[in-house]
Amino acid sequence: MRGSRPLTAIVALVAGCACAFAQPAQKRDEFYCLGEINKASTVINSEEGLLDPALAPRIAAGLDRMLKAADKPGAKRPTLVITFEPLLIEAAGVEATLLHAGRSSQDMLSAMRAAMMRDELLRLAGQLNRLGTTMVGLAEKHAGTIVPNYTNGVAAQPNSYGHYLLGHLAGLERDAERLREAYARLDRSPMGTTVLNGTSWPLNRIRMAGYLGFSATVDNAYDAAQITAAEMPVEVGRLPPASRSMPAPSSRTSWSSMHSRGPGSC
């Protein structure tokens, strides 16, 4: 069914959904993420033969109307699958429930939460990178500036202010390493694992992961919604509190940056 003519009606939906979580948006909240998952399901399942291509344009059009309506002031923006789907059915018809074949509210919510945590990690990484860049600039500027070092509240040795700053920078680089490691563990899609033990429905999990900006998939279905989903918020919450509250200074001096995948990932 790939390439069937009715699918041309959802070309705009494809453009809006590819690497969906990575694209700039005014409201990157739970509702936004659930919308992107449904966009991806419509496109991929249609092209993979899991959804009748004749239904896809109607579902896509209804989903598009629903998402646009939710951007209006005071509009409803449900945060759960069970409150999102009634609005989708109202906008696109009962056929829209076919999108839910082979998926569960648990793998959807796990994907949604992972995407939102990725956003926060990238925001934090940007702040940390800007802070480190500024500190490098200051360290270069003050390489010859002498300041006292203290032990037990008493001036003990003279030191270069630049050397002092680079000492703190070494700690920030370790924070950046922790962020990179946490991001790599978080950047795996649970979509297609359903609720506990997976499904025989032939979903294209790799393609879904790519559409949602994930670099890989969670291998074990039980892990996806029951272990990783509970474990990753704890890991992210244990990241250094100092770096979580860093300001965002500006400087042109380069620093060993926190790697961000930028557009094309969340």
C-alpha positions as CSV (number, residue, x, y, z in Angstrom):
1,M,0.0,0.0,0.0
2,R,3.0,2.3,0.1
3,G,2.7,5.1,-2.4
4,S,-1.0,4.9,-2.7
5,R,-2.5,8.1,-4.1
6,P,-4.8,8.9,-1.1
7,L,-1.7,9.3,1.0
8,T,-0.8,12.5,-0.9
9,A,-3.5,14.2,1.3
10,I,-1.3,13.7,4.3
11,V,2.0,15.1,2.9
12,A,1.6,18.2,5.1
13,L,1.2,15.9,8.1
14,V,4.4,14.1,7.3
15,A,6.3,17.4,7.1
16,G,4.9,18.3,10.5
17,C,5.7,15.0,12.1
18,A,9.1,14.0,10.9
19,C,11.5,14.3,13.8
20,A,8.5,15.8,15.4
21,F,9.6,16.3,19.0
22,A,12.6,18.2,17.8
23,Q,10.8,21.0,16.1
24,P,10.3,24.4,17.8
25,A,6.9,24.9,19.3
26,Q,5.2,27.5,21.5
27,K,3.6,24.8,23.8
28,R,5.8,21.7,24.0
29,D,3.6,20.2,26.7
30,E,1.9,16.8,27.1
31,F,-0.8,17.7,24.6
32,Y,1.8,18.6,22.0
33,C,3.7,15.3,22.4
34,L,0.5,13.3,22.2
35,G,-0.4,15.1,19.0
36,E,3.0,14.3,17.5
37,I,2.6,10.6,18.4
38,N,-0.7,10.5,16.7
39,K,0.7,12.3,13.6
40,A,3.5,9.7,13.4
41,S,1.1,6.8,13.8
42,T,-1.2,8.1,11.0
43,V,1.7,8.5,8.6
44,I,3.7,5.4,9.4
45,N,0.8,2.9,9.8
46,S,-0.7,4.1,6.5
47,E,2.5,3.6,4.6
48,E,3.2,0.3,6.4
49,G,-0.2,-1.1,5.5
50,L,-1.5,-1.2,9.0
51,L,-4.1,1.5,8.4
52,D,-6.3,1.8,5.4
53,P,-4.9,4.6,3.2
54,A,-8.4,5.7,2.4
55,L,-9.0,6.6,6.0
56,A,-5.7,8.3,6.6
57,P,-6.6,11.7,5.0
58,R,-9.8,12.0,7.0
59,I,-8.0,11.1,10.3
60,A,-5.1,13.4,9.5
61,A,-7.5,16.3,8.7
62,G,-9.4,15.8,11.9
63,L,-6.3,15.6,13.9
64,D,-5.0,18.8,12.3
65,R,-8.2,20.6,13.2
66,M,-8.1,19.4,16.7
67,L,-4.5,20.4,17.2
68,K,-5.0,23.9,15.8
69,A,-8.1,24.4,17.9
70,A,-6.1,23.6,21.0
71,D,-3.7,26.5,20.3
72,K,-6.5,29.0,20.8
73,P,-6.6,30.8,24.1
74,G,-8.6,28.9,26.8
75,A,-8.8,25.8,24.6
76,K,-8.6,22.3,26.2
77,R,-5.1,20.7,26.1
78,P,-5.6,17.2,27.7
79,T,-2.5,15.7,29.2
80,L,-3.6,12.0,29.2
81,V,-4.4,9.5,26.4
82,I,-7.8,8.8,27.9
83,T,-8.8,12.5,27.8
84,F,-7.0,13.2,24.5
85,E,-8.7,10.5,22.4
86,P,-12.3,11.7,22.9
87,L,-11.4,15.0,21.3
88,L,-9.7,13.2,18.5
89,I,-12.7,11.0,17.9
90,E,-14.9,14.1,17.9
91,A,-12.7,15.8,15.3
92,A,-11.8,12.8,13.1
93,G,-14.5,10.2,13.6
94,V,-14.5,6.9,15.3
95,E,-12.1,5.5,12.7
96,A,-9.4,7.5,14.5
97,T,-9.4,4.8,17.2
98,L,-7.7,2.5,14.7
99,L,-4.5,4.5,15.4
100,H,-4.4,2.9,18.8
101,A,-3.9,-0.6,17.4
102,G,-0.7,-2.1,18.7
103,R,0.0,0.7,21.2
104,S,-1.0,1.5,24.8
105,S,-1.5,4.5,26.9
106,Q,1.6,3.4,28.8
107,D,4.1,3.4,25.9
108,M,2.6,6.7,24.7
109,L,2.9,8.4,28.1
110,S,6.4,6.9,28.5
111,A,7.4,8.4,25.2
112,M,5.8,11.7,26.1
113,R,7.6,12.0,29.4
114,A,10.9,11.0,27.8
115,A,10.5,13.7,25.2
116,M,9.7,16.3,27.7
117,M,12.7,15.4,29.9
118,R,14.9,15.5,26.8
119,D,13.8,19.1,26.3
120,E,14.8,20.0,29.8
121,L,18.2,18.3,29.5
122,L,18.9,20.2,26.3
123,R,17.8,23.4,28.0
124,L,20.1,22.7,30.9
125,A,22.9,21.7,28.6
126,G,22.6,25.0,26.8
127,Q,22.8,26.9,30.1
128,L,25.8,24.9,31.2
129,N,27.6,25.4,27.9
130,R,27.0,29.2,28.0
131,L,28.3,29.4,31.6
132,G,31.4,27.4,30.7
133,T,32.1,29.5,27.6
134,T,31.9,32.6,29.7
135,M,34.2,31.2,32.4
136,V,36.8,30.3,29.7
137,G,36.7,33.9,28.5
138,L,37.1,35.2,32.0
139,A,39.9,32.8,32.8
140,E,41.9,33.9,29.7
141,K,41.3,37.6,30.5
142,H,42.5,37.1,34.2
143,A,45.3,34.7,33.7
144,G,47.6,37.2,35.3
145,T,45.2,38.6,37.9
146,I,46.4,37.6,41.4
147,V,43.9,36.8,44.1
148,P,44.3,35.2,47.5
149,N,43.3,31.6,48.2
150,Y,41.9,30.9,51.6
151,T,42.1,27.9,54.0
152,N,40.1,27.9,57.2
153,G,39.1,31.5,56.6
154,V,42.7,32.7,56.4
155,A,44.5,34.0,53.2
156,A,47.0,31.2,52.5
157,Q,48.4,31.4,48.9
158,P,48.3,33.8,46.0
159,N,46.6,32.3,42.9
160,S,45.7,33.3,39.4
161,Y,42.0,34.1,39.1
162,G,42.1,32.4,35.8
163,H,43.4,29.2,37.4
164,Y,40.7,29.5,40.1
165,L,38.0,29.7,37.4
166,L,39.4,26.8,35.5
167,G,39.2,24.7,38.6
168,H,35.4,25.3,38.8
169,L,35.2,24.7,35.0
170,A,36.7,21.2,35.5
171,G,33.7,20.4,37.8
172,L,31.3,21.8,35.2
173,E,32.8,19.5,32.6
174,R,32.0,16.5,34.8
175,D,28.5,17.8,35.0
176,A,28.4,18.0,31.3
177,E,29.5,14.3,31.1
178,R,26.7,13.3,33.4
179,L,24.2,15.1,31.2
180,R,25.5,13.5,28.1
181,E,25.3,10.0,29.7
182,A,21.8,10.6,31.1
183,Y,20.6,12.0,27.7
184,A,21.9,8.9,25.9
185,R,20.0,6.6,28.2
186,L,16.8,8.8,27.9
187,D,17.0,9.1,24.1
188,R,15.3,5.7,23.4
189,S,11.8,5.3,22.2
190,P,9.3,3.1,24.1
191,M,6.7,3.4,21.4
192,G,5.5,0.0,20.2
193,T,6.2,-1.9,23.4
194,T,2.5,-1.4,24.6
195,V,2.0,-2.0,28.3
196,L,3.9,-5.0,29.6
197,N,5.1,-7.7,27.2
198,G,5.0,-6.1,23.7
199,T,2.7,-6.9,20.8
200,S,2.7,-9.1,17.7
201,W,1.2,-6.2,15.7
202,P,4.0,-5.4,13.1
203,L,4.7,-1.8,14.1
204,N,7.7,-0.2,12.6
205,R,9.3,0.8,15.9
206,I,12.5,2.1,14.3
207,R,10.7,4.4,12.0
208,M,8.5,5.6,14.8
209,A,11.5,6.4,16.9
210,G,13.0,8.4,14.1
211,Y,9.8,10.4,13.5
212,L,9.8,11.3,17.2
213,G,13.4,12.3,17.2
214,F,14.7,9.3,19.3
215,S,18.0,7.8,18.3
216,A,17.1,4.3,19.3
217,T,14.4,2.1,20.9
218,V,14.0,0.5,24.3
219,D,14.7,-3.2,23.7
220,N,12.7,-4.8,26.5
221,A,9.0,-4.2,26.5
222,Y,8.6,-4.6,30.3
223,D,11.5,-2.2,30.8
224,A,10.0,0.4,28.6
225,A,7.0,1.3,30.6
226,Q,7.7,-0.3,34.0
227,I,11.4,0.3,34.7
228,T,12.9,3.0,32.5
229,A,9.9,5.2,32.8
230,A,10.2,5.2,36.6
231,E,14.0,5.1,36.7
232,M,14.9,8.0,34.3
233,P,13.1,10.8,36.3
234,V,15.1,9.7,39.3
235,E,18.4,9.9,37.4
236,V,17.5,13.2,35.9
237,G,16.5,14.5,39.3
238,R,19.8,13.6,40.7
239,L,21.8,15.7,38.3
240,P,23.9,18.3,40.0
241,P,21.6,21.0,41.5
242,A,24.2,23.7,40.9
243,S,24.1,23.1,37.2
244,R,20.3,22.9,37.2
245,S,20.1,26.5,38.3
246,M,22.9,27.9,36.2
247,P,22.3,31.3,34.6
248,A,22.7,31.8,30.9
249,P,25.6,34.3,30.4
250,S,26.9,35.1,26.9
251,S,30.4,35.0,25.4
252,R,32.0,34.4,22.1
253,T,34.8,32.2,23.6
254,S,34.4,28.5,22.8
255,W,34.3,25.9,25.4
256,S,34.2,22.1,25.4
257,S,30.5,22.0,24.7
258,M,27.7,19.8,25.8
259,H,26.8,18.1,22.5
260,S,23.3,18.9,21.4
261,R,21.8,17.2,18.4
262,G,19.9,20.4,17.5
263,P,17.1,20.4,14.9
264,G,16.3,16.8,14.1
265,S,16.0,15.7,17.7
266,C,14.1,16.7,20.7
